[in-house]
Amino acid sequence: MSDEQFASDAFGTKHWPVEVRLKKEEKRLEVDFDNGRTFSYPAEFLRVHSPSAEVQGHGPGQKQTVSARRHVGIMSLEAIGHYALRIVFDDLHDSGIYSWKLLYELGEDQDRLWAEYLAELEAKGLSRDPRGRR
């Protein structure tokens, strides 16, 4: 089995990136995939949907609601093998590993996930803005 087949089988990757662009000024990550789809992810969206245990928890029902990240940016990207990116945010969060599969799914579901996130913030009385910046 080749490395590429292993990565695809092991992580369920169906669509591979052909170009990744970090737009620091716009606080945005853009990824072009091999099937012609391009997704543009705001840093805030990626931060609040981090696959890290800090955000997702260690089991079902433990996902945390991350608030006050409206102004977060991306400091850097680090390739993790051929299957993922580590994103270093300017709030120093860097423990999430974003597989290409996850990034593709986040791109496809971005509108729904964002609406759910905003509704969750409202239901919990939380804000996208840091304290004192509302």
ROFI-492460 format. One line per field, with one value per atom (N, C-alpha, C, O): residue in three letters; x, y, z; residue number from 1. Coordinates in nm, 2 decimals, decimal comma. Example, Ala and Ser with C-alpha at 12.3 -4.5 7.8 and 13.67 -1.06 7.14 Angstrom:
BEGIN
code: [ALA|ALA|ALA|ALA|SER|SER|SER|SER];
u: [1,32|1,23|1,32|1,42|1,28|1,37|1,29|1,34];
v: [-0,57|-0,45|-0,33|-0,33|-0,22|-0,11|0,00|0,11];
w: [0,78|0,78|0,78|0,85|0,71|0,71|0,79|0,80];
pos: [1|1|1|1|2|2|2|2];
This chain:
BEGIN
code: [MET|MET|MET|MET|SER|SER|SER|SER|ASP|ASP|ASP|ASP|GLU|GLU|GLU|GLU|GLN|GLN|GLN|GLN|PHE|PHE|PHE|PHE|ALA|ALA|ALA|ALA|SER|SER|SER|SER|ASP|ASP|ASP|ASP|ALA|ALA|ALA|ALA|PHE|PHE|PHE|PHE|GLY|GLY|GLY|GLY|THR|THR|THR|THR|LYS|LYS|LYS|LYS|HIS|HIS|HIS|HIS|TRP|TRP|TRP|TRP|PRO|PRO|PRO|PRO|VAL|VAL|VAL|VAL|GLU|GLU|GLU|GLU|VAL|VAL|VAL|VAL|ARG|ARG|ARG|ARG|LEU|LEU|LEU|LEU|LYS|LYS|LYS|LYS|LYS|LYS|LYS|LYS|GLU|GLU|GLU|GLU|GLU|GLU|GLU|GLU|LYS|LYS|LYS|LYS|ARG|ARG|ARG|ARG|LEU|LEU|LEU|LEU|GLU|GLU|GLU|GLU|VAL|VAL|VAL|VAL|ASP|ASP|ASP|ASP|PHE|PHE|PHE|PHE|ASP|ASP|ASP|ASP|ASN|ASN|ASN|ASN|GLY|GLY|GLY|GLY|ARG|ARG|ARG|ARG|THR|THR|THR|THR|PHE|PHE|PHE|PHE|SER|SER|SER|SER|TYR|TYR|TYR|TYR|PRO|PRO|PRO|PRO|ALA|ALA|ALA|ALA|GLU|GLU|GLU|GLU|PHE|PHE|PHE|PHE|LEU|LEU|LEU|LEU|ARG|ARG|ARG|ARG|VAL|VAL|VAL|VAL|HIS|HIS|HIS|HIS|SER|SER|SER|SER|PRO|PRO|PRO|PRO|SER|SER|SER|SER|ALA|ALA|ALA|ALA|GLU|GLU|GLU|GLU|VAL|VAL|VAL|VAL|GLN|GLN|GLN|GLN|GLY|GLY|GLY|GLY|HIS|HIS|HIS|HIS|GLY|GLY|GLY|GLY|PRO|PRO|PRO|PRO|GLY|GLY|GLY|GLY|GLN|GLN|GLN|GLN|LYS|LYS|LYS|LYS|GLN|GLN|GLN|GLN|THR|THR|THR|THR|VAL|VAL|VAL|VAL|SER|SER|SER|SER|ALA|ALA|ALA|ALA|ARG|ARG|ARG|ARG|ARG|ARG|ARG|ARG|HIS|HIS|HIS|HIS|VAL|VAL|VAL|VAL|GLY|GLY|GLY|GLY|ILE|ILE|ILE|ILE|MET|MET|MET|MET|SER|SER|SER|SER|LEU|LEU|LEU|LEU|GLU|GLU|GLU|GLU|ALA|ALA|ALA|ALA|ILE|ILE|ILE|ILE|GLY|GLY|GLY|GLY|HIS|HIS|HIS|HIS|TYR|TYR|TYR|TYR|ALA|ALA|ALA|ALA|LEU|LEU|LEU|LEU|ARG|ARG|ARG|ARG|ILE|ILE|ILE|ILE|VAL|VAL|VAL|VAL|PHE|PHE|PHE|PHE|ASP|ASP|ASP|ASP|ASP|ASP|ASP|ASP|LEU|LEU|LEU|LEU|HIS|HIS|HIS|HIS|ASP|ASP|ASP|ASP|SER|SER|SER|SER|GLY|GLY|GLY|GLY|ILE|ILE|ILE|ILE|TYR|TYR|TYR|TYR|SER|SER|SER|SER|TRP|TRP|TRP|TRP|LYS|LYS|LYS|LYS|LEU|LEU|LEU|LEU|LEU|LEU|LEU|LEU|TYR|TYR|TYR|TYR|GLU|GLU|GLU|GLU|LEU|LEU|LEU|LEU|GLY|GLY|GLY|GLY|GLU|GLU|GLU|GLU|ASP|ASP|ASP|ASP|GLN|GLN|GLN|GLN|ASP|ASP|ASP|ASP|ARG|ARG|ARG|ARG|LEU|LEU|LEU|LEU|TRP|TRP|TRP|TRP|ALA|ALA|ALA|ALA|GLU|GLU|GLU|GLU|TYR|TYR|TYR|TYR|LEU|LEU|LEU|LEU|ALA|ALA|ALA|ALA|GLU|GLU|GLU|GLU|LEU|LEU|LEU|LEU|GLU|GLU|GLU|GLU|ALA|ALA|ALA|ALA|LYS|LYS|LYS|LYS|GLY|GLY|GLY|GLY|LEU|LEU|LEU|LEU|SER|SER|SER|SER|ARG|ARG|ARG|ARG|ASP|ASP|ASP|ASP|PRO|PRO|PRO|PRO|ARG|ARG|ARG|ARG|GLY|GLY|GLY|GLY|ARG|ARG|ARG|ARG|ARG|ARG|ARG|ARG];
u: [0,09|0,00|0,09|0,18|0,06|0,14|0,11|0,00|0,20|0,17|0,04|-0,04|0,02|-0,11|-0,23|-0,33|-0,22|-0,34|-0,36|-0,48|-0,25|-0,27|-0,33|-0,43|-0,28|-0,34|-0,49|-0,57|-0,52|-0,66|-0,75|-0,85|-0,70|-0,78|-0,79|-0,89|-0,68|-0,67|-0,75|-0,81|-0,76|-0,82|-0,95|-1,01|-0,99|-1,11|-1,10|-1,20|-0,98|-0,96|-1,01|-0,96|-1,11|-1,15|-1,11|-1,09|-1,09|-1,06|-0,93|-0,92|-0,83|-0,70|-0,68|-0,73|-0,61|-0,59|-0,49|-0,39|-0,52|-0,42|-0,35|-0,24|-0,42|-0,36|-0,42|-0,54|-0,33|-0,37|-0,32|-0,20|-0,41|-0,37|-0,41|-0,52|-0,31|-0,33|-0,34|-0,24|-0,46|-0,47|-0,48|-0,59|-0,36|-0,35|-0,43|-0,50|-0,42|-0,49|-0,64|-0,70|-0,69|-0,83|-0,88|-1,00|-0,78|-0,81|-0,89|-1,00|-0,83|-0,90|-0,80|-0,69|-0,85|-0,78|-0,86|-0,98|-0,79|-0,86|-0,79|-0,67|-0,88|-0,82|-0,90|-1,02|-0,82|-0,87|-0,85|-0,74|-0,95|-0,95|-0,94|-0,98|-0,90|-0,88|-1,00|-0,99|-1,12|-1,24|-1,30|-1,41|-1,22|-1,26|-1,33|-1,36|-1,36|-1,42|-1,32|-1,20|-1,36|-1,27|-1,36|-1,47|-1,29|-1,36|-1,28|-1,15|-1,35|-1,28|-1,33|-1,45|-1,24|-1,28|-1,23|-1,11|-1,32|-1,28|-1,21|-1,24|-1,10|-1,03|-1,12|-1,10|-1,21|-1,30|-1,38|-1,39|-1,43|-1,50|-1,41|-1,46|-1,29|-1,20|-1,16|-1,15|-1,15|-1,11|-1,22|-1,19|-1,34|-1,45|-1,49|-1,56|-1,45|-1,47|-1,35|-1,33|-1,25|-1,12|-1,15|-1,23|-1,08|-1,09|-1,02|-1,01|-0,96|-0,88|-0,97|-1,09|-0,91|-0,98|-1,03|-1,13|-0,96|-1,00|-1,14|-1,22|-1,17|-1,30|-1,39|-1,51|-1,35|-1,44|-1,47|-1,56|-1,38|-1,39|-1,33|-1,27|-1,35|-1,29|-1,39|-1,36|-1,52|-1,62|-1,75|-1,75|-1,85|-1,98|-2,04|-2,03|-2,09|-2,16|-2,07|-2,11|-1,94|-1,84|-1,79|-1,71|-1,85|-1,80|-1,83|-1,93|-1,72|-1,73|-1,77|-1,74|-1,84|-1,88|-1,77|-1,75|-1,70|-1,59|-1,65|-1,70|-1,64|-1,69|-1,58|-1,46|-1,61|-1,52|-1,40|-1,29|-1,43|-1,32|-1,34|-1,28|-1,42|-1,45|-1,32|-1,31|-1,23|-1,11|-0,99|-0,88|-1,00|-0,89|-0,84|-0,91|-0,71|-0,64|-0,56|-0,55|-0,50|-0,41|-0,27|-0,24|-0,18|-0,04|0,04|0,12|0,01|0,08|0,01|-0,08|0,06|0,01|0,13|0,24|0,10|0,21|0,15|0,05|0,22|0,17|0,20|0,31|0,10|0,11|0,11|0,00|0,22|0,23|0,17|0,19|0,10|0,03|-0,12|-0,20|-0,16|-0,31|-0,37|-0,49|-0,30|-0,36|-0,27|-0,16|-0,34|-0,27|-0,29|-0,39|-0,19|-0,20|-0,21|-0,13|-0,31|-0,33|-0,29|-0,35|-0,21|-0,17|-0,24|-0,22|-0,33|-0,41|-0,34|-0,26|-0,38|-0,31|-0,36|-0,31|-0,46|-0,49|-0,41|-0,43|-0,31|-0,21|-0,27|-0,21|-0,39|-0,45|-0,38|-0,38|-0,33|-0,26|-0,27|-0,19|-0,36|-0,36|-0,46|-0,46|-0,53|-0,62|-0,55|-0,47|-0,57|-0,51|-0,63|-0,72|-0,63|-0,74|-0,70|-0,62|-0,76|-0,73|-0,80|-0,89|-0,75|-0,81|-0,96|-1,04|-0,99|-1,13|-1,21|-1,32|-1,16|-1,24|-1,25|-1,36|-1,15|-1,16|-1,26|-1,33|-1,26|-1,36|-1,50|-1,59|-1,52|-1,66|-1,70|-1,81|-1,60|-1,63|-1,67|-1,76|-1,60|-1,64|-1,77|-1,85|-1,81|-1,94|-2,05|-2,16|-2,03|-2,13|-2,12|-2,18|-2,04|-2,00|-2,12|-2,13|-2,22|-2,34|-2,42|-2,46|-2,44|-2,52|-2,45|-2,51|-2,32|-2,24|-2,23|-2,24|-2,22|-2,21|-2,34|-2,34|-2,45|-2,58|-2,61|-2,66|-2,57|-2,58|-2,49|-2,54|-2,37|-2,28|-2,34|-2,34|-2,39|-2,45|-2,57|-2,59|-2,66|-2,77|-2,73|-2,79|-2,62|-2,57|-2,52|-2,54|-2,44|-2,40|-2,52|-2,52|-2,62|-2,73|-2,80|-2,84|-2,82|-2,89|-2,82|-2,88|-2,68|-2,60|-2,57|-2,49|-2,62|-2,59|-2,44|-2,39|-2,38|-2,24|-2,23|-2,32|-2,11|-2,09|-1,96|-1,87|-1,96|-1,84|-1,73|-1,62|-1,77|-1,67|-1,62|-1,68|-1,49|-1,43|-1,50|-1,56|-1,49|-1,55|-1,51|-1,39|-1,60|-1,57|-1,57|-1,55|-1,59|-1,58|-1,72|-1,72|-1,82|-1,95|-2,01|-2,12];
v: [-0,12|0,00|0,12|0,13|0,22|0,34|0,43|0,42|0,53|0,63|0,70|0,73|0,74|0,81|0,73|0,78|0,60|0,51|0,50|0,50|0,48|0,47|0,59|0,58|0,71|0,83|0,85|0,88|0,81|0,82|0,72|0,76|0,60|0,50|0,53|0,51|0,57|0,59|0,71|0,71|0,81|0,93|0,97|1,07|0,88|0,90|1,02|1,07|1,06|1,17|1,14|1,04|1,21|1,19|1,30|1,28|1,42|1,54|1,60|1,63|1,61|1,66|1,81|1,85|1,88|2,02|2,04|1,96|2,13|2,16|2,30|2,32|2,38|2,51|2,55|2,54|2,60|2,65|2,80|2,82|2,89|3,03|3,09|3,08|3,14|3,20|3,35|3,41|3,41|3,56|3,62|3,65|3,65|3,71|3,84|3,85|3,93|4,06|4,04|4,11|3,94|3,92|3,82|3,79|3,76|3,67|3,55|3,52|3,49|3,39|3,29|3,32|3,16|3,05|3,01|2,99|3,00|2,95|2,82|2,81|2,72|2,59|2,56|2,55|2,53|2,48|2,33|2,28|2,25|2,11|2,05|2,12|1,93|1,86|1,84|1,81|1,86|1,84|1,98|1,98|2,08|2,22|2,30|2,42|2,24|2,32|2,41|2,36|2,53|2,62|2,66|2,70|2,66|2,70|2,81|2,81|2,91|3,03|3,03|3,04|3,01|2,99|3,11|3,14|3,18|3,29|3,22|3,11|3,29|3,24|3,21|3,10|3,29|3,27|3,14|3,07|3,11|2,99|2,87|2,77|2,87|2,76|2,74|2,63|2,86|2,85|2,79|2,71|2,83|2,78|2,64|2,57|2,59|2,45|2,37|2,27|2,41|2,34|2,19|2,16|2,10|1,96|1,92|1,80|2,02|1,99|1,93|1,96|1,86|1,81|1,93|1,92|2,04|2,16|2,20|2,25|2,20|2,24|2,12|2,14|2,01|1,90|1,81|1,74|1,83|1,74|1,60|1,58|1,51|1,38|1,27|1,16|1,31|1,22|1,29|1,41|1,21|1,26|1,36|1,34|1,47|1,57|1,66|1,74|1,66|1,74|1,86|1,93|1,88|2,00|2,13|2,15|2,21|2,34|2,45|2,44|2,55|2,66|2,77|2,82|2,80|2,89|3,03|3,05|3,12|3,26|3,36|3,33|3,48|3,60|3,58|3,61|3,53|3,51|3,58|3,55|3,68|3,76|3,81|3,81|3,85|3,92|3,83|3,88|3,70|3,60|3,60|3,61|3,58|3,57|3,44|3,37|3,41|3,30|3,35|3,43|3,30|3,34|3,25|3,30|3,12|3,03|2,90|2,86|2,83|2,70|2,60|2,64|2,48|2,38|2,25|2,20|2,20|2,07|1,96|1,95|1,87|1,75|1,63|1,59|1,58|1,48|1,53|1,64|1,44|1,48|1,49|1,50|1,47|1,46|1,57|1,57|1,67|1,77|1,90|1,90|2,00|2,12|2,14|2,11|2,20|2,26|2,41|2,46|2,47|2,61|2,67|2,64|2,77|2,85|2,98|3,07|3,00|3,12|3,22|3,19|3,35|3,45|3,46|3,54|3,38|3,36|3,25|3,21|3,20|3,10|2,95|2,86|2,94|2,80|2,74|2,79|2,62|2,55|2,40|2,33|2,35|2,20|2,12|2,00|2,19|2,12|2,08|2,16|1,95|1,91|1,90|1,82|1,98|1,99|1,90|1,94|1,78|1,70|1,76|1,84|1,71|1,76|1,72|1,80|1,60|1,56|1,65|1,69|1,69|1,78|1,91|1,97|1,97|2,10|2,10|2,19|1,99|1,98|1,98|2,05|1,90|1,89|2,02|2,07|2,09|2,22|2,32|2,40|2,31|2,40|2,37|2,46|2,24|2,21|2,25|2,29|2,24|2,27|2,40|2,43|2,49|2,62|2,70|2,75|2,72|2,80|2,74|2,82|2,61|2,55|2,55|2,59|2,52|2,52|2,66|2,68|2,76|2,90|2,94|3,00|2,91|2,94|2,87|2,93|2,75|2,67|2,74|2,74|2,78|2,84|2,97|2,99|3,05|3,18|3,16|3,23|3,06|3,02|2,97|3,01|2,90|2,84|2,96|2,96|3,05|3,17|3,24|3,27|3,27|3,34|3,27|3,33|3,14|3,06|3,06|3,04|3,07|3,06|3,20|3,22|3,31|3,44|3,48|3,56|3,42|3,45|3,54|3,56|3,60|3,69|3,65|3,58|3,69|3,67|3,77|3,74|3,88|3,98|3,95|3,90|3,99|3,98|4,07|4,17|4,05|4,14|4,28|4,31|4,37|4,51|4,56|4,68|4,47|4,51|4,49|4,50|4,47|4,44|4,56|4,56];
w: [0,00|0,00|0,00|0,08|-0,09|-0,10|0,02|0,08|0,05|0,15|0,13|0,22|0,00|-0,04|-0,01|0,04|-0,05|-0,02|0,13|0,17|0,20|0,35|0,41|0,48|0,37|0,42|0,38|0,47|0,26|0,22|0,29|0,34|0,30|0,37|0,52|0,58|0,58|0,73|0,77|0,88|0,69|0,74|0,65|0,68|0,56|0,48|0,39|0,35|0,35|0,26|0,12|0,06|0,07|-0,07|-0,16|-0,28|-0,10|-0,18|-0,13|-0,01|-0,21|-0,17|-0,21|-0,31|-0,13|-0,16|-0,27|-0,29|-0,36|-0,46|-0,44|-0,49|-0,36|-0,31|-0,18|-0,16|-0,09|0,04|0,04|0,02|0,08|0,09|0,23|0,26|0,30|0,42|0,39|0,35|0,42|0,40|0,54|0,59|0,59|0,73|0,74|0,84|0,65|0,66|0,67|0,74|0,59|0,59|0,70|0,72|0,78|0,88|0,82|0,87|0,72|0,64|0,58|0,55|0,57|0,51|0,39|0,40|0,27|0,15|0,11|0,11|0,07|0,02|-0,11|-0,11|-0,21|-0,34|-0,34|-0,31|-0,36|-0,36|-0,51|-0,60|-0,52|-0,65|-0,73|-0,85|-0,67|-0,75|-0,80|-0,85|-0,78|-0,83|-0,72|-0,75|-0,61|-0,50|-0,43|-0,41|-0,39|-0,32|-0,19|-0,21|-0,08|0,04|0,11|0,11|0,16|0,23|0,37|0,39|0,46|0,60|0,68|0,69|0,75|0,84|0,96|1,00|1,01|1,12|1,24|1,31|1,27|1,38|1,37|1,46|1,25|1,22|1,25|1,32|1,20|1,22|1,37|1,42|1,44|1,58|1,66|1,75|1,64|1,73|1,69|1,77|1,57|1,53|1,54|1,47|1,62|1,63|1,67|1,76|1,60|1,64|1,77|1,80|1,84|1,96|2,07|2,07|2,16|2,28|2,36|2,43|2,36|2,44|2,40|2,48|2,27|2,22|2,21|2,25|2,15|2,13|2,25|2,26|2,36|2,47|2,45|2,34|2,54|2,53|2,51|2,51|2,48|2,46|2,41|2,41|2,38|2,33|2,43|2,55|2,38|2,47|2,55|2,63|2,52|2,59|2,52|2,56|2,40|2,31|2,39|2,45|2,38|2,45|2,35|2,23|2,40|2,32|2,33|2,44|2,23|2,23|2,19|2,08|2,28|2,25|2,25|2,27|2,22|2,22|2,13|2,16|2,01|1,91|1,78|1,68|1,78|1,66|1,59|1,47|1,67|1,62|1,60|1,57|1,62|1,62|1,47|1,38|1,46|1,34|1,33|1,43|1,22|1,20|1,19|1,10|1,28|1,27|1,18|1,10|1,18|1,09|1,06|1,13|0,96|0,93|0,93|0,89|0,97|0,97|0,91|0,95|0,80|0,74|0,84|0,90|0,86|0,94|0,84|0,79|0,81|0,70|0,58|0,54|0,51|0,39|0,41|0,31|0,53|0,56|0,63|0,65|0,68|0,77|0,79|0,74|0,85|0,89|1,04|1,10|1,10|1,23|1,21|1,14|1,27|1,26|1,39|1,49|1,38|1,50|1,50|1,41|1,59|1,60|1,69|1,77|1,67|1,75|1,89|1,97|1,93|2,07|2,13|2,25|2,05|2,09|2,09|2,14|2,05|2,04|1,92|1,81|1,94|1,83|1,84|1,77|1,92|1,94|1,85|1,86|1,76|1,67|1,54|1,49|1,50|1,37|1,28|1,29|1,17|1,07|0,96|0,87|0,95|0,84|0,71|0,72|0,59|0,47|0,46|0,41|0,52|0,52|0,60|0,56|0,72|0,81|0,74|0,75|0,69|0,62|0,51|0,49|0,43|0,32|0,38|0,33|0,49|0,55|0,61|0,60|0,68|0,73|0,62|0,64|0,51|0,39|0,34|0,32|0,32|0,27|0,37|0,32|0,50|0,60|0,67|0,77|0,61|0,68|0,71|0,83|0,62|0,65|0,76|0,85|0,76|0,87|1,00|1,10|1,00|1,12|1,19|1,31|1,10|1,15|1,21|1,32|1,15|1,20|1,34|1,43|1,35|1,47|1,58|1,70|1,55|1,64|1,69|1,82|1,60|1,65|1,74|1,84|1,71|1,79|1,93|2,03|1,93|2,06|2,14|2,26|2,08|2,16|2,22|2,34|2,14|2,19|2,30|2,40|2,28|2,38|2,52|2,62|2,51|2,63|2,68|2,78|2,62|2,66|2,64|2,71|2,54|2,51|2,39|2,31|2,37|2,26|2,17|2,22|2,05|1,96|2,01|1,98|2,07|2,11|2,25|2,34|2,27|2,40|2,50|2,45|2,62|2,72|2,70|2,67|2,71|2,70|2,55|2,53|2,46|2,31|2,25|2,12|2,32|2,26|2,19|2,14];
pos: [1|1|1|1|2|2|2|2|3|3|3|3|4|4|4|4|5|5|5|5|6|6|6|6|7|7|7|7|8|8|8|8|9|9|9|9|10|10|10|10|11|11|11|11|12|12|12|12|13|13|13|13|14|14|14|14|15|15|15|15|16|16|16|16|17|17|17|17|18|18|18|18|19|19|19|19|20|20|20|20|21|21|21|21|22|22|22|22|23|23|23|23|24|24|24|24|25|25|25|25|26|26|26|26|27|27|27|27|28|28|28|28|29|29|29|29|30|30|30|30|31|31|31|31|32|32|32|32|33|33|33|33|34|34|34|34|35|35|35|35|36|36|36|36|37|37|37|37|38|38|38|38|39|39|39|39|40|40|40|40|41|41|41|41|42|42|42|42|43|43|43|43|44|44|44|44|45|45|45|45|46|46|46|46|47|47|47|47|48|48|48|48|49|49|49|49|50|50|50|50|51|51|51|51|52|52|52|52|53|53|53|53|54|54|54|54|55|55|55|55|56|56|56|56|57|57|57|57|58|58|58|58|59|59|59|59|60|60|60|60|61|61|61|61|62|62|62|62|63|63|63|63|64|64|64|64|65|65|65|65|66|66|66|66|67|67|67|67|68|68|68|68|69|69|69|69|70|70|70|70|71|71|71|71|72|72|72|72|73|73|73|73|74|74|74|74|75|75|75|75|76|76|76|76|77|77|77|77|78|78|78|78|79|79|79|79|80|80|80|80|81|81|81|81|82|82|82|82|83|83|83|83|84|84|84|84|85|85|85|85|86|86|86|86|87|87|87|87|88|88|88|88|89|89|89|89|90|90|90|90|91|91|91|91|92|92|92|92|93|93|93|93|94|94|94|94|95|95|95|95|96|96|96|96|97|97|97|97|98|98|98|98|99|99|99|99|100|100|100|100|101|101|101|101|102|102|102|102|103|103|103|103|104|104|104|104|105|105|105|105|106|106|106|106|107|107|107|107|108|108|108|108|109|109|109|109|110|110|110|110|111|111|111|111|112|112|112|112|113|113|113|113|114|114|114|114|115|115|115|115|116|116|116|116|117|117|117|117|118|118|118|118|119|119|119|119|120|120|120|120|121|121|121|121|122|122|122|122|123|123|123|123|124|124|124|124|125|125|125|125|126|126|126|126|127|127|127|127|128|128|128|128|129|129|129|129|130|130|130|130|131|131|131|131|132|132|132|132|133|133|133|133|134|134|134|134];
